Amino acid sequence: MPSPMPFRSRLLSSLLIDSAFGVAAVLTSPVWLWRMGRRGKLRTDWPARFGRVTPPMERTARKRILIHAVSVGEVNAIRLLVQQLAADASAPDVVIATTTDTGFARAKALFAGQHRVVRYPFDFSGAVRRFLDAVRPDCVALVELEVWPNFTAECEARGIPIAVINGRLSARSFRRYERVRPLVAPIFHRLSAVSAQTAEYAERFCALGAAPAGVVVGGTMKWDTAEIADHVPGSDELALAFGIDRTKPIVVAGSTAPGEETLIAQSLPRGVQLIVAPRRPEWFADTAEALAGCARRSTNEHGSATGRFLLDTIGELRMAYALADVVVVGRSFGELHGSDMMEPVALGKPVLIGPSTSDFRETMDLLRAGGGIVEVEAAELPRALARLLATPDERRALADRGREVIRAQQGATRRNAELLLAIITSNSSGTASGQPLNERTAHA
């Protein structure tokens, strides 16, 4: 890995970064305190966010890999990766760190009892040092991006290699980083390896300072976690608890943004039931108000005279997707940038999505090219829903084409697991058996 900067330079850099973060936190506190209060997040685990891991972790003979997954989406993406790492003959100790409350809850649900789940700290130098003193990883894997200056500098100083896995740099993020490239280039240069989702992302990592020799195209792990299945455990129980009439068509609107629930509800043919799952918990109440007469999952309401159901819980969207005749993926009909469409496609569901999908452009390009998804403008949604609901053969053909696209793209999880296992068995230069990382993990 790159040589660490001298101690005095690192200390000065940390002081400057801490000061900048502190000033920014104070100046913006009215905004973020109000937002956290509104979303019910002020009662979070503040000591852990400042690097206090209780209890500290004991060192063993096993190598320890720390995987940082920011929120629910990233946590779901590493599920199979963690399994593959844990099943390796070297039996590494895998620790999962998350940032958000929902991500922490999801990680606990997936990994508790098998792997330690901790909070990722704020990027103040003292918090980072306390965190690394307690966790003591042999390797750090950052999911998608999340390169912070103090954290990467402290890892570099301790000789802890850092890899970005499932690496992703959207055009918007790249433009923002490029404006301050002299400031971020040292951060990206500290990365020992980058497994990017696409060749375009790989080029962007290199352009921002990552060493080209350590950058490979590994593919997208979400293709692997989009488990192809015809049934989801718990889906029948969800339908029974909700009081859904299984003899009537069901449309599931997943990861919606405010206003989309009204658009979709008004686009449905008469007699079609609707399950809406908002993307964020803070949107639940407003969605319930917009869907007058809906049954809310959180309050165990059974049956709805309007045929509208609100999935205002975490971790049950996959079960709801399994009930659908047609899925509409949200955050795609407004000013946002799309939601993950792979899961319902993998479940063999015909999927409709709006035109705003820039956060999932590569996925959409592949699904669109393979005829595995239907993209529509808001005005076209009523006609598209009516057509699909009326033609079972078209629904089946669309779903089958989507699954074929997924099967063709799978394998990134294995490549990322191999990369991390190679790092923990390599020397400090980032090579194993004299072979460069990019030669051992290139996208087949």
C-alpha positions in Angstrom: 0.0 0.0 0.0 1.2 3.6 -0.4 3.8 5.0 2.0 2.2 6.9 4.9 2.8 10.6 5.2 5.2 11.8 7.9 3.8 12.0 11.4 3.9 15.8 11.6 2.2 16.3 8.3 -0.5 13.7 9.3 -1.1 15.5 12.6 -1.4 18.9 10.9 -3.8 17.4 8.3 -5.9 15.8 11.0 -6.2 19.1 12.9 -7.2 21.0 9.8 -9.8 18.3 8.9 -11.2 18.2 12.4 -11.4 21.9 12.5 -13.2 22.0 9.1 -15.6 19.3 10.2 -16.3 21.0 13.5 -17.0 24.4 11.9 -19.3 22.8 9.3 -21.1 20.8 12.0 -21.8 23.9 14.1 -22.9 26.1 11.1 -25.2 23.4 9.8 -26.5 22.2 13.2 -29.9 23.9 12.9 -30.5 22.0 9.7 -29.3 18.5 10.6 -30.6 18.7 14.2 -34.0 19.6 12.8 -33.9 16.8 10.3 -32.7 14.2 12.8 -35.4 15.3 15.2 -38.1 15.1 12.5 -36.9 11.6 11.5 -36.6 10.4 15.1 -32.9 9.9 14.9 -31.6 12.1 17.7 -31.8 9.1 20.1 -29.1 7.3 18.2 -26.0 5.6 19.7 -23.9 8.8 20.0 -20.9 7.2 21.9 -20.5 4.7 19.1 -20.7 7.4 16.5 -17.6 9.0 18.2 -15.7 5.7 17.9 -16.5 4.0 21.2 -16.9 0.2 20.5 -18.3 -1.6 23.5 -16.9 -4.1 24.3 -13.6 -3.8 22.4 -12.7 -6.8 20.3 -10.1 -9.3 21.3 -7.4 -10.2 18.9 -7.2 -13.8 17.8 -5.0 -15.7 15.3 -7.6 -15.1 12.6 -7.2 -12.3 10.2 -9.9 -9.6 10.6 -11.7 -8.0 7.7 -13.8 -4.9 8.5 -16.5 -4.2 5.9 -18.2 -0.8 6.0 -21.7 -0.7 4.5 -23.4 2.6 4.9 -27.1 1.8 4.9 -29.6 -0.9 4.1 -28.8 -1.2 0.4 -25.1 -1.7 1.0 -25.8 -4.1 3.8 -28.0 -6.2 1.6 -25.4 -6.2 -1.1 -22.7 -7.8 1.2 -24.9 -10.6 2.5 -23.4 -13.3 0.2 -19.9 -11.7 0.3 -19.9 -12.2 4.1 -21.0 -15.8 3.7 -18.3 -16.5 1.2 -15.6 -14.9 3.3 -16.6 -16.8 6.4 -16.7 -20.1 4.5 -13.1 -19.7 3.3 -10.6 -22.2 4.6 -8.6 -19.3 6.2 -11.8 -18.5 8.3 -11.3 -14.7 8.6 -13.1 -12.8 11.3 -15.6 -10.6 9.5 -16.8 -7.4 11.2 -19.6 -5.2 9.7 -19.7 -1.5 10.3 -22.7 0.7 9.3 -23.6 4.4 9.4 -27.3 4.7 9.4 -29.8 3.4 12.0 -31.7 1.4 9.4 -28.5 0.0 8.1 -27.4 -1.0 11.6 -30.8 -2.7 12.3 -30.6 -4.6 9.0 -27.0 -5.7 9.7 -28.0 -6.9 13.1 -30.9 -8.9 11.6 -28.7 -10.5 9.0 -25.4 -11.1 10.9 -26.1 -11.0 14.7 -24.8 -14.2 16.4 -22.3 -14.8 13.6 -20.5 -11.6 13.1 -19.9 -8.5 15.1 -21.9 -5.4 13.9 -20.6 -2.0 14.9 -21.2 1.7 14.2 -18.9 3.4 11.7 -17.5 6.6 13.4 -17.7 10.2 12.4 -14.5 11.2 10.6 -13.0 13.1 13.5 -9.4 11.9 14.1 -10.0 11.0 17.8 -13.1 9.0 16.9 -11.3 7.2 14.1 -8.4 6.3 16.4 -10.7 5.0 19.1 -12.6 2.9 16.6 -9.5 1.4 15.0 -8.0 0.7 18.5 -11.1 -1.3 19.4 -11.7 -3.1 16.1 -8.1 -3.7 15.0 -8.7 -4.8 11.5 -6.2 -6.4 9.2 -8.0 -5.1 6.1 -10.8 -2.6 5.5 -13.4 -3.0 2.7 -15.4 0.1 1.9 -18.6 -0.7 0.0 -19.2 1.4 -3.1 -17.2 4.5 -2.0 -17.2 6.1 1.5 -13.5 7.3 1.4 -13.1 9.7 4.3 -9.8 11.7 4.9 -9.1 10.9 8.5 -10.1 7.3 8.4 -8.0 6.5 5.3 -5.0 8.5 6.7 -5.2 6.6 10.0 -5.4 3.2 8.2 -2.5 4.2 6.1 -0.4 5.1 9.1 -1.2 1.8 10.8 -0.4 -0.2 7.6 -4.0 -1.4 7.2 -4.8 -1.9 3.5 -8.1 -0.3 2.3 -10.1 -1.7 -0.6 -13.2 -0.3 -2.2 -15.5 -3.1 -3.3 -18.5 -2.9 -5.5 -17.0 0.5 -6.3 -19.3 3.1 -7.7 -18.7 6.7 -8.7 -21.8 8.3 -10.3 -21.4 11.2 -12.7 -22.7 13.6 -10.1 -20.2 12.4 -7.4 -17.4 12.4 -9.9 -18.1 16.0 -10.9 -18.1 17.1 -7.3 -14.9 15.3 -6.5 -13.2 16.6 -9.6 -13.8 20.2 -8.6 -11.6 19.6 -5.5 -9.3 17.0 -7.0 -6.1 18.4 -5.3 -7.8 17.8 -2.0 -9.2 14.3 -2.7 -6.4 12.8 -4.8 -4.3 11.9 -1.7 -7.4 10.1 -0.2 -8.0 8.0 -3.3 -4.2 7.3 -3.6 -4.4 5.6 -0.2 -6.6 2.8 -1.6 -4.7 -0.4 -2.0 -7.3 -1.8 -4.4 -10.6 -0.8 -6.1 -13.0 -3.4 -7.5 -15.3 -1.1 -9.6 -18.7 -2.1 -10.9 -18.0 -0.9 -14.5 -15.1 0.2 -16.7 -16.4 3.8 -16.6 -16.4 3.8 -12.8 -12.8 2.3 -12.8 -11.7 5.2 -15.0 -13.2 7.7 -12.6 -11.4 6.2 -9.6 -8.1 6.4 -11.5 -8.8 10.0 -12.6 -9.3 11.0 -8.9 -6.0 9.5 -7.8 -6.4 5.8 -7.3 -3.4 3.8 -8.5 -4.3 2.2 -11.8 -2.4 -1.0 -11.0 -4.8 -1.6 -8.1 -8.1 -0.8 -10.0 -10.1 -3.7 -11.6 -13.6 -4.1 -13.0 -15.3 -6.6 -10.7 -18.9 -6.2 -11.6 -21.9 -5.4 -9.4 -22.6 -7.5 -6.4 -26.2 -6.6 -6.4 -26.7 -9.0 -9.3 -25.6 -11.8 -7.0 -27.8 -10.7 -4.1 -30.8 -10.5 -6.4 -31.6 -14.1 -5.5 -33.7 -15.8 -8.2 -36.6 -17.5 -6.4 -40.2 -18.3 -7.0 -41.3 -18.0 -3.4 -40.2 -15.9 -0.4 -40.7 -17.2 3.1 -43.1 -15.1 5.0 -45.0 -13.7 2.0 -48.1 -15.8 2.5 -48.2 -14.8 6.2 -47.8 -11.1 5.2 -50.8 -11.4 2.8 -52.9 -13.1 5.5 -52.0 -10.5 8.2 -52.8 -7.7 5.8 -56.1 -9.2 4.7 -55.1 -9.1 1.0 -57.5 -10.8 -1.4 -55.3 -13.3 -3.3 -58.0 -13.7 -6.0 -57.6 -10.0 -7.1 -54.6 -8.5 -8.9 -51.9 -7.0 -6.8 -49.5 -4.2 -7.7 -46.6 -3.5 -5.4 -45.0 -0.1 -5.4 -41.5 -0.4 -3.9 -39.2 2.3 -2.5 -41.5 5.1 -3.4 -40.9 8.8 -2.9 -43.6 11.3 -1.7 -46.3 11.8 -4.3 -45.6 8.6 -6.2 -48.1 6.7 -4.1 -50.9 9.0 -5.4 -49.6 8.7 -9.0 -49.6 4.9 -8.9 -52.9 4.6 -7.0 -54.6 6.8 -9.6 -53.1 4.8 -12.5 -54.5 1.5 -11.4 -57.5 -0.2 -13.1 -60.5 -0.6 -11.0 -60.4 -3.6 -8.6 -56.6 -3.8 -8.5 -55.0 -3.9 -5.0 -52.0 -1.8 -4.1 -49.2 -2.3 -1.6 -47.0 0.8 -1.2 -43.6 0.6 0.5 -42.0 4.1 0.9 -38.2 4.3 0.7 -37.7 6.1 4.0 -39.4 5.8 7.4 -39.9 9.5 7.7 -42.3 9.3 4.6 -44.6 6.7 6.2 -47.0 9.1 7.9 -47.5 11.3 4.8 -48.0 8.3 2.6 -50.7 7.0 5.0 -52.5 10.3 4.8 -52.3 10.3 1.0 -53.6 6.7 0.8 -56.8 7.4 2.7 -58.3 4.2 4.1 -55.2 2.1 3.7 -54.3 -0.7 6.1 -50.9 0.0 7.9 -48.6 -2.9 8.5 -47.1 -1.2 11.6 -50.4 -1.2 13.4 -51.4 -4.7 12.3 -54.5 -3.5 10.5 -56.3 -6.3 8.7 -58.2 -5.6 5.5 -58.8 -2.4 3.5 -62.0 -1.3 2.0 -60.0 0.8 -0.5 -57.7 -2.1 -1.5 -54.7 0.0 -0.4 -52.0 -1.3 1.9 -49.1 0.5 3.5 -45.9 -1.4 4.2 -44.5 0.9 6.8 -42.0 -1.6 8.2 -38.3 -2.4 7.5 -37.2 -5.7 5.9 -40.5 -7.0 4.5 -40.4 -5.5 1.0 -39.1 -8.7 -0.6 -42.1 -10.6 0.9 -44.4 -8.0 -0.6 -42.7 -8.2 -4.0 -43.4 -12.0 -4.0 -47.1 -11.2 -3.8 -47.2 -8.9 -6.9 -48.6 -9.4 -10.3 -46.8 -6.3 -11.4 -44.1 -4.2 -9.5 -43.6 -0.5 -9.9 -40.2 0.7 -8.6 -40.3 4.1 -7.1 -38.1 7.2 -6.7 -38.2 7.2 -10.5 -41.1 9.5 -11.5 -39.8 12.7 -9.9 -36.6 14.6 -9.2 -34.8 11.7 -7.5 -32.6 9.2 -9.2 -34.2 5.7 -9.0 -34.3 2.7 -6.7 -32.9 -0.8 -7.0 -35.0 -2.8 -9.5 -33.0 -6.0 -9.3 -34.8 -7.7 -6.5 -38.3 -7.8 -8.0 -36.8 -8.8 -11.4 -35.0 -11.7 -9.7 -38.3 -12.8 -8.2 -39.8 -13.2 -11.6 -42.0 -10.1 -11.5 -42.8 -7.9 -14.5 -41.3 -4.5 -13.5 -42.3 -1.0 -14.5 -40.1 2.0 -13.6 -40.1 5.7 -14.3 -37.5 7.7 -16.4 -35.4 9.0 -13.4 -32.9 6.2 -12.8 -29.5 7.8 -13.1 -28.3 6.1 -9.9 -28.9 2.8 -11.6 -27.9 3.7 -15.1 -25.7 0.6 -15.8 -28.3 -1.8 -14.4 -31.0 -0.1 -16.4 -28.9 -0.2 -19.6 -28.5 -4.0 -19.3 -32.1 -4.7 -18.3 -33.4 -2.4 -21.1 -31.1 -4.0 -23.7 -32.3 -7.5 -22.6 -36.0 -6.5 -22.6 -36.3 -7.3 -18.9 -37.9 -4.1 -17.7 -40.4 -1.5 -19.0 -39.6 2.2 -18.6 -42.5 4.6 -18.8 -43.2 8.3 -18.3 -45.8 9.2 -15.6 -48.5 9.9 -18.2 -47.9 6.4 -19.7 -48.2 4.5 -16.5 -52.0 3.9 -16.5 -51.9 2.3 -20.0 -48.8 0.3 -19.2 -50.3 -1.1 -16.0 -53.6 -1.9 -17.7 -51.8 -3.7 -20.5 -49.6 -5.9 -18.3 -52.4 -6.7 -15.9 -54.6 -7.9 -18.8 -51.9 -10.0 -20.5 -50.4 -12.8 -18.4 -48.3 -14.1 -21.3 -46.6 -10.7 -21.7 -46.0 -10.5 -17.9 -44.3 -14.0 -18.0 -42.1 -13.1 -21.0 -41.0 -9.8 -19.5 -40.1 -11.5 -16.2 -38.2 -14.4 -17.9 -36.1 -11.9 -19.9 -35.3 -10.0 -16.8 -34.1 -13.1 -15.0 -31.9 -14.0 -18.0 -30.1 -10.6 -17.7 -29.4 -11.2 -14.0 -28.0 -14.7 -14.6 -25.6 -13.3 -17.2 -24.3 -10.7 -14.9 -23.7 -12.7 -11.7 -20.2 -13.4 -10.2 -19.0 -10.1 -8.7 -19.4 -11.4 -5.2 -16.9 -14.2 -5.8 -14.4 -11.8 -7.4 -14.6 -9.4 -4.5 -14.2 -12.2 -1.9 -11.1 -13.3 -3.8 -9.7 -9.8 -3.7 -10.2 -9.4 0.0 -8.8 -12.8 0.8 -5.7 -12.1 -1.4 -5.2 -8.8 0.5 -5.2 -10.4 4.0 -2.7 -13.0 2.9 -0.4 -10.6 1.0 2.5 -8.5 2.2 2.2 -4.8 2.8 3.0 -4.0 -0.8 -0.4 -5.3 -1.8 0.8 -8.4 -3.7 0.5 -12.1 -3.1 3.0 -14.5 -4.5 4.5 -11.6 -6.5 1.3 -11.2 -8.6 -0.3 -7.8 -8.8 -3.9 -7.5 -7.4 -5.3 -6.5 -10.8 -4.1 -9.6 -12.5 -5.5 -11.9 -9.9 -9.0 -10.3 -9.7 -9.7 -9.1 -13.2 -13.3 -9.4 -14.4 -13.5 -12.6 -16.3 
